[in-house]
Amino acid sequence: MRYDASEQSFSVDRMRSGQADFSDAFPAVTTAPTHGKVSRVLIFIDKSSVEVFDADGKFAITNLVFPTKPYDRLSVKGGKSRVWKMR
């Protein structure tokens, strides 16, 4: 995932998101306009999807993913993070 403040865009790269051999079109980078500055995002990750929402409601982006192992790490550059486990 990447937020580009100068381009006012947020993108999710699923080029290496796990199993993707079922379609040549599946490995892709999807991008959403942010309609201004983003100060906080909410990210929801489950077994087969990644959803990102701007906390102020300016954008949302959803991607299917088929990882070969669970996503269990988060790395943030240029910001802070907090992780909650949902049941």
C-alpha positions, 0 to 999 in steps of 0.5 A: 500500500502506498499513499502519495500526498503530492499525487493525492492518491492511495494505491494497493499493489497485489502483484505479489499477493499470493496465488494469482495464476488464474488470471493475467489481469489479477496481479495489478496495482489499483489506485484511488484518488484521495480528494485531498490530504489523508491523515488517518486510514483504517485498514481491514485485512482478512483471509482473502481481502484488503480494504482501506478507508479514509477516516474522513470518508474521502476514499475507499479501496478494496482488493481481493487477495489469495495469500499462500500464508496469512498476513501477519506483519505490518510495516509503516513508514512515515506514520504510526500504526495500531493493530486490533485483532477482530473476531 
